[in-house]
Amino acid sequence: MKNGIGADDLRRQLLDNIGTREARICVVGLGYVGLPLALSFGEANFRVNGIDVDGQIVERLNCGISHITDIPSERLKALPGGVLEFSEGFSEVGSCDVVIICVPTPLGKTRDPDLSFVINATQAISRHLRPGMLVLLEATTYPGTTEEVVRPLLEESNLKMGEDFFLAFSPERIDPGRQDFTLVNTPKIVGGVTPECTEVAVHLYEQIVERVVPVTSTGAAEMVKLLENTYRAVNIALVNEVAIMCDRLGLDVWEVVEAAATKPFGFMPFTPGPGVGGHCIPLDPHYLSWKLKTLDYNARFIELAGEINSTMPAYWVGKVQDSLNSAEKSVKGSTVVIVGVAYKKDVDDVRESPALDIIALLQRRGAEVSYVDPYVPRIRADGIEMKRKENVREALRSADCVVVVTDHTSFDWEMIASESEIIVDTRNVIRHVG
């Protein structure tokens, strides 16, 4: 208890402030998770301060310019002045009632969790923490992070969790590029360290989300996120291996999957592809695997799924080699054009994209590689630096082989099919254009 105010009084005051929109909210990290969150609270008539260490992002946002594909700049400019403000520093945290941490949680080179962004943000918040505040972590991480890492750092402020401030975890469920399910209509999972923490966190998200689903602990909420993406990673690996099996058996894997999908129960279709990419599926299962290793348990499904998915770029490069050989050409010296380099369609994100591995493997074999992608004007990642070809038709006509990696809806697939001499289609989009 601080200043003679008990935990129940702090809880009731925070609940009232949230309900009346008097609570001020701070969002730390303004990427594909943080910016939509900050904007949604602003549109719900909360005063919001967004923090990001990237000064260029902050400057652009303060000018009403969005750097996130799914957030049109018009949404930012439509808010009244003073509702949504952006800064690089944490000085405004002390005047906020709620702080939501949405920073990256990458893996290190040894596939161990890198929590440096979470730790740095939490330490900065701790210096401004005051009684009655709610701190929420949305960054994907292993079960136990909220209580084992975030809580001790916050309590370095000499405030006690559950007595002076509230702490909860709510996994982000943003799917970039998707329009049917958004922050508003995707159910929000919330788990607090205490029931009171869960109560105030649920009340907060109920202001902007149609359905909030409370769970009994932060660990359960952390595990929900990892289960969701591990489920996808394992099933993608399964269908990728089925693709290899069908190849050996002389069968069309897409025909097999489409036929199996007609079963109205007991089967959910996943499609094969060039591998997995992005910010979640290639990384999140490894958080769980790493945590289990500390408990002397080997997460075999996760390890095997990662192994299969990581070999798919090499599998498709083998298909490029076979296709060129059939045309009496070698990979070395051939011109190969990659169609789409983002990790998924209709986004500009190349993080962990299998296209990067395909490019690197082809270059090692001596191919002259270029790419076309309406969302990615330049690649600077994993030792690869190149600009896209602006004239798609010309690039295709000059190619010995075209490799479809990302099936952006804006591509003219009929033109791509007609202008390409040899096509290796990792997404099965060409077949549907006749």
ABEGO torsion letter per residue (X at the ends): XBGGBBAAAAAAAAAAAAAAGABBBBBBEABAAAAAAAAAAAAAGBBBBBBBABAAAAAAAAAGBBABAABBAAAAAABBBGABBBBABAAAAAABABBBBABBBBBBAAGBBBAAAAAAAAAAAAAABBBGBBBBBABBBBBGAAAAAAAAAAAAAGBBBGAABBBBBBBBABBBGBAABBAAABBBBBBBABAAAAAAAAAAAAAABABBBBBABAAAAAAAAAAAAAAAAAAAAAAAAAAAAAAAAGBBAAAAAAAAAABABGBBBBBBBAEBBEAAAAAAAAAAAAAAAAAGBBBAAAAAAAAAAAAAAAAAAAAAAAAAAAAGBBABGBBBBBBEABABBGBABABGBAAAAAAAAAAAAGBBBBBBBAABABBBBGGBBBBBBABAAAAAAABABBBBABBBAABBAAAAAAABABBBBAAGAAAAAX
